[in-house]
């Protein structure tokens, strides 16, 4: 009989490191992985629902279905969601293709009307078993010519090779777009789960140049979604969106700019400059904006002083850039939670290693982190849900994936959020368990 190990609590010092000792870009060994209760980051179900009027169908085993069904339920979106249960018998009988075709047909018969599009998700087992997916999609399109079908994938077992499921979902999110006549001075922001902040410098640049900026969040109908193909420029800011945006740009023969989020003034200037050059317009007054940011963060430091700060990679896609920005201004950043480090942040990593080598670096998925969360103690300010959970604090900035932030406006919004988090507490245990930050929920 296998002995219980629930009473064993490993020494977390065996998994934590510091920037002075960590290796780049993989500071931790790959092992079995733990999933914390922080659920604010979007998954493939949330992202798929961005296509208006589209229907999602997942084909997988009951254990796999549990999470995606819960996501659809929590979003109050079960009317746009169905599943097809895959059993051992289907594998043994070699009827994987028939199961999908018959299952989809049965679902469509029961719907009050056909949706304009279906996002069909197959699972790891379809690839292991050699399911003829090209035949399945060809046959579905033949049987239901009034519906646009696209292939989507729930294959977490394969997430360490090639594109991750998150990257692939953001690619497939726009796979239904077909070539259309280009509309002058129309740009589309691709691959972000959240709409770009209204006061972002990116929006200001487009407005000053006489351009219209759209995103999938602006679309209220499937036809409006299809019109995104009319863009004469594609822009992406979220790292996981880059590969899909590049592929779509090549397929539709449309220029693409990837402008990654950063908290460095030099990098913000560089990215805004690239866009301004593309739009043939002038940059905004950056010196004034930088002075405004400096004044705001000085005031914030005067308020919170050396109050400890922890942050994690789910809050913003540039955690080391953020940590460096705060450290350079005297803030007491003690801990960064990140499992891997992006090559684009090597310069920030080296700066922290040289100037603040004692800053702790901790993983979030290592099995030992199951025991890392202390009782609520509220002696630290966290930026991000995982940092809040592992630090045991209700003083936290509740944000995921940047929340639509970019540029100097992102810094000002962060300062406001940090001040609010310092003054007030949130129900951390309840908030972090809500799936999909800013999504409608029935919880």
Secondary structure, DSSP 8 states (H G I E B T S, - for coil): -----TT----GGGT-EETTT--SS--S---SB---S---S--HHHHHTTSTT-EEEEEE-HHHHHHHHHHHHHTT-GGGEEEEE--HHHHHHT-HHHHHHHHHHHHHHHSSS--SEEEEEEEHHHHHTT--HHHHHHHHHHH-TTSEEEEEEE-GGGTTSSS-HHHHHHHHTTTT-------TTEEEEES-SS---TT-HHHHHHHHTT-EEEEGGG--SHHHHHGGGG-SEEEE-SGGGHHHHHHHHHHTT-EEEE----S-HHHHHHHHHHHHHHHT-----HHHHHHHHHHHHHHHHHHHTT--EEEETTT-S-HHHHHHHHHHTT--EEEEE-SS--GGGHHHHHHHHHH-TT-EEE-SSBGGGGGT--S----SEEESHHHHHHHT-S-EE--SGGGG--SHHHHHHHHHHHHHHHH----HHHHTTSSSTT-----
